[in-house]
């Protein structure tokens, strides 16, 4: 299994302005100077964390999907993030894994943030997604999913756990602590990509996008400002750690509720 190069794009999001946000990410992806395998964008990267789904939702052949396909082809990397999707009359906070060849996979956010009314607007996902890249098995999740460890349980022997988010500044301690916990308990590289700035509800976001290794060590952390960062994850180092400390074989067995 080869090493994996991942690029994190932490950005301010223009409130419910798809054109401005796509232009912003156009520029950030264009500015990538290092070769990368995976480009990660925040949750609802075209709109911010909005409950205005009737006005903002798109079909799976809409402009956001077309943009993702174009960026993946041009960069020759997987491009991934979530947007507001409409399918069969229902709205979803949908993560898209867009490959350079134009094929894609999706994950619908399972745990909807009732405190902000997300559960009254969106439908929950029913199953996890596992995707493969350069031999890595990857589990992508979204924001509030971070608080529910059974949902991220490493029963499939995945190698990388991803969270794309709009996680508020007021709960930044929970964000960093839980990302570290998920990495340690699952013995897997764990990445969280968050936004910065304020949204249309005057909620502040500090970013704190980070990469945590399988031992809980922070390999990268960026707060308060926009930034683009690429780093390489070592498959051999993670595997050696798992072989030396085979904790996963002792984990409890759970049945998921969905």
C-alpha positions as CSV (number, residue, x, y, z in Angstrom):
1,X,0.0,0.0,0.0
2,X,1.4,3.4,-1.0
3,X,1.6,6.5,1.1
4,X,-1.3,8.9,0.7
5,X,-1.1,12.6,0.0
6,X,-4.0,14.6,1.4
7,X,-4.8,18.3,0.9
8,X,-7.0,20.2,3.5
9,X,-8.8,23.3,2.4
10,X,-9.8,25.5,5.3
11,X,-11.8,28.5,4.1
12,X,-14.4,31.1,5.0
13,X,-17.7,30.4,3.3
14,X,-19.9,33.1,1.8
15,X,-23.4,32.6,3.2
16,X,-25.7,30.8,0.8
17,X,-23.7,32.1,-2.2
18,X,-22.7,29.2,-4.4
19,X,-21.0,31.2,-7.0
20,X,-18.7,33.0,-4.6
21,X,-17.8,29.8,-2.8
22,X,-17.1,27.8,-5.9
23,X,-14.9,30.6,-7.2
24,X,-13.1,30.7,-3.8
25,X,-12.3,27.0,-4.0
26,X,-11.4,27.3,-7.7
27,X,-8.6,29.6,-6.6
28,X,-7.5,27.5,-3.7
29,X,-7.3,24.3,-5.7
30,X,-5.5,26.1,-8.6
31,X,-3.0,27.3,-6.0
32,X,-2.0,23.8,-4.9
33,X,1.6,23.4,-5.8
34,X,2.2,19.9,-4.5
35,X,0.9,16.7,-6.1
36,X,-2.0,15.3,-4.1
37,X,-4.3,12.3,-4.1
38,X,-7.2,13.7,-2.1
39,X,-8.6,17.3,-1.8
40,X,-10.9,17.8,1.2
41,X,-13.5,20.6,1.4
42,X,-15.7,21.5,4.4
43,X,-19.3,20.5,5.1
44,X,-21.8,22.3,2.9
45,X,-18.9,24.0,1.1
46,X,-21.1,25.8,-1.4
47,X,-23.5,27.4,1.1
48,X,-22.5,27.3,4.7
49,X,-24.5,25.3,7.2
50,X,-27.9,26.4,6.0
51,X,-31.4,25.1,6.7
52,X,-32.7,26.9,3.5
53,X,-32.7,23.6,1.6
54,X,-35.8,24.4,-0.6
55,X,-33.9,27.3,-2.2
56,X,-30.4,25.8,-2.2
57,X,-30.7,22.1,-2.9
58,X,-29.4,20.6,-6.1
59,X,-29.9,17.3,-8.0
60,X,-27.1,14.9,-8.6
61,X,-26.6,16.3,-12.1
62,X,-26.6,19.9,-10.9
63,X,-23.8,22.5,-10.9
64,X,-22.0,21.4,-7.8
65,X,-21.6,17.9,-9.0
66,X,-20.4,19.2,-12.4
67,X,-17.9,21.5,-10.6
68,X,-16.6,18.6,-8.5
69,X,-16.2,16.4,-11.6
70,X,-14.3,19.2,-13.4
71,X,-12.0,19.8,-10.4
72,X,-11.2,16.1,-9.9
73,X,-10.4,15.7,-13.6
74,X,-8.2,18.8,-13.7
75,X,-6.3,18.0,-10.5
76,X,-6.1,14.3,-11.1
77,X,-7.2,13.8,-7.5
78,X,-10.3,12.8,-5.6
79,X,-12.2,15.9,-4.5
80,X,-14.6,15.5,-1.6
81,X,-16.9,17.6,0.6
82,X,-20.6,17.9,1.4
83,X,-23.4,19.9,-0.2
84,X,-27.2,20.2,0.0
85,X,-28.7,17.5,-2.2
86,X,-32.3,16.8,-3.4
87,X,-33.3,13.2,-4.2
88,X,-36.7,11.8,-4.5
89,X,-38.3,14.7,-2.8
90,X,-36.0,14.6,0.2
91,X,-33.1,16.8,1.2
92,X,-29.7,15.4,2.3
93,X,-26.5,16.8,3.8
94,X,-24.6,14.7,1.3
95,X,-20.8,14.0,1.2
96,X,-19.5,13.3,-2.3
97,X,-16.4,11.4,-3.1
98,X,-15.6,12.5,-6.7
99,X,-12.9,10.6,-8.6
100,X,-10.9,12.0,-11.5
101,X,-12.6,9.6,-14.0
102,X,-16.0,11.2,-13.1
103,X,-17.3,8.3,-11.0
104,X,-18.5,9.1,-7.5
105,X,-19.8,7.7,-4.2
106,X,-21.9,9.4,-1.6
107,X,-22.6,9.3,2.2
108,X,-25.6,11.0,3.7
109,X,-25.0,12.5,7.2
110,X,-26.4,10.1,9.7
111,X,-26.6,12.2,12.8
112,X,-28.5,15.4,12.2
113,X,-27.9,18.4,14.5
114,X,-31.3,18.8,16.1
115,X,-30.1,21.8,18.2
116,X,-30.0,23.8,14.9
117,X,-33.1,22.2,13.3
118,X,-31.1,20.1,10.9
119,X,-33.4,17.1,11.6
120,X,-36.5,19.1,10.6
121,X,-35.0,19.9,7.2
122,X,-32.9,16.9,6.1
123,X,-33.3,13.2,6.0
124,X,-30.7,11.0,7.8
125,X,-28.4,8.6,6.1
126,X,-28.9,4.9,6.7
127,X,-25.5,3.4,6.1
128,X,-21.8,4.2,6.2
129,X,-19.6,4.5,3.1
130,X,-16.2,2.9,2.6
131,X,-14.1,4.1,-0.3
132,X,-10.7,3.0,-1.5
133,X,-7.8,5.1,-2.7
134,X,-4.3,3.9,-3.5
135,X,-5.0,0.8,-1.4
136,X,-6.3,2.8,1.6
137,X,-9.7,2.0,3.0
138,X,-11.4,5.3,4.0
139,X,-14.4,6.1,6.0
140,X,-15.9,9.6,5.5
141,X,-18.3,11.1,8.0
142,X,-19.8,14.6,8.6
143,X,-19.5,17.0,11.5
144,X,-22.0,16.0,14.2
145,X,-21.3,12.3,13.5
146,X,-18.1,13.0,15.4
147,X,-19.9,12.8,18.7
148,X,-21.2,9.2,18.2
149,X,-18.3,6.8,18.5
150,X,-20.2,3.6,17.7
151,X,-20.9,5.0,14.2
152,X,-17.2,5.4,13.5
153,X,-16.2,2.0,15.0
154,X,-13.4,0.5,13.0
155,X,-15.0,-2.9,12.3
156,X,-14.0,-2.8,8.6
157,X,-10.3,-2.3,9.3
158,X,-10.3,1.1,7.6
159,X,-7.0,3.1,7.4
160,X,-8.3,6.7,7.4
161,X,-11.3,8.4,9.1
162,X,-12.5,11.7,7.6
163,X,-14.8,14.4,9.0
164,X,-15.9,17.4,7.0
165,X,-17.5,20.0,9.2
166,X,-19.0,23.4,10.1
167,X,-18.1,23.0,13.8
168,X,-18.6,26.2,15.8
169,X,-15.8,28.0,17.6
170,X,-17.7,27.8,20.9
171,X,-17.3,24.0,20.8
172,X,-13.7,23.9,19.5
173,X,-12.4,22.0,22.5
174,X,-14.9,19.2,21.9
175,X,-13.9,19.2,18.2
176,X,-10.2,18.7,18.8
177,X,-10.7,16.3,21.8
178,X,-13.1,14.1,19.9
179,X,-11.0,13.9,16.8
180,X,-8.1,12.7,18.9
181,X,-10.3,10.2,20.7
182,X,-11.6,8.8,17.4
183,X,-8.0,8.4,16.1
184,X,-6.8,6.6,19.2
185,X,-9.8,4.2,19.7
186,X,-9.8,3.3,16.0
187,X,-6.0,3.2,15.5
188,X,-6.4,5.2,12.3
189,X,-5.3,8.5,10.9
190,X,-8.1,10.9,11.5
191,X,-8.7,14.2,9.6
192,X,-11.1,17.0,10.4
193,X,-11.7,19.8,7.8
194,X,-13.6,22.8,9.2
195,X,-14.4,26.3,8.0
196,X,-13.5,29.7,9.5
197,X,-15.3,33.1,9.6
198,X,-19.0,33.8,10.5
199,X,-22.1,32.5,8.9
200,X,-25.4,34.2,8.2
201,X,-26.6,33.4,11.7
202,X,-23.6,35.2,13.2
203,X,-22.1,32.0,14.4
204,X,-18.3,32.0,14.5
205,X,-16.0,29.2,13.3
206,X,-12.3,28.9,14.3
207,X,-11.4,26.2,11.8
208,X,-9.0,24.0,13.8
209,X,-8.7,21.7,10.8
210,X,-6.3,19.0,11.9
211,X,-4.7,15.6,11.1
212,X,-4.2,13.2,14.0
213,X,-2.3,9.9,13.7
214,X,-3.2,6.5,14.9
215,X,-1.5,7.2,18.3
216,X,-3.3,10.5,18.9
217,X,-0.4,12.7,17.8
218,X,-1.4,16.0,16.0
219,X,0.5,16.1,12.7
220,X,-1.2,19.4,11.6
221,X,-3.5,22.0,13.1
222,X,-4.7,25.3,11.7
223,X,-6.9,27.8,13.5
224,X,-8.6,31.1,12.8
225,X,-7.3,31.7,9.3
226,X,-7.8,30.3,5.8
227,X,-5.2,27.8,4.6
228,X,-4.3,25.0,2.3
229,X,-2.0,22.3,3.4
230,X,-0.9,19.0,1.9
231,X,0.8,16.2,3.9
232,X,1.7,12.6,3.3
233,X,0.4,9.8,5.4
234,X,2.6,6.7,6.0
235,X,0.8,3.4,5.5
236,X,3.8,1.4,6.8
237,X,4.0,3.4,10.1
238,X,0.4,2.9,10.8
239,X,0.5,-0.8,10.0
240,X,3.6,-1.3,12.2
241,X,1.9,0.4,15.1
242,X,-1.2,-1.8,14.7
243,X,0.9,-5.0,14.6
244,X,2.8,-4.0,17.7
245,X,-0.3,-2.9,19.6
246,X,-3.2,-5.0,18.2
247,X,-5.9,-3.3,20.3
248,X,-8.6,-3.5,17.6
249,X,-9.0,-7.3,17.9
250,X,-10.2,-6.7,21.5
251,X,-13.0,-4.3,20.7
252,X,-16.6,-4.9,21.6
253,X,-19.2,-5.9,18.9
254,X,-22.1,-3.6,18.3
255,X,-25.1,-3.7,16.0
256,X,-25.9,-0.4,14.4
257,X,-29.3,1.0,14.8
258,X,-29.7,1.9,11.1
